[in-house]
Amino acid sequence: MRKIGFILVLLFLFTADADAQCAMCRAVLESEETQNAARGVNNGIVYLMAIPYILMAGLGYAIYRSRRKVQESKN
């Protein structure tokens, strides 16, 4: 378990920068009059941001449940 935690910490510390197109996206979205594309991009950002947290919460719950089941079977 300690090894997996160490690997996860390393993965989070050494991430690649992915903000190369932010200035161009902002310029294009601000130039639009209806702002529909801007709303769509903002919603997409929220979805992309939420998915990893949901997956990690599900993984944490699955681990919790499996450990609890093992402890109950020992008793």
ABEGO torsion letter per residue (X at the ends): XAAAAAAAAAAAABBBBAAAAAAAAAAAAAABAAGAAAAAAAAAAAAAAAAAAAAAAAAAAAAAAAAAAAAAAAX
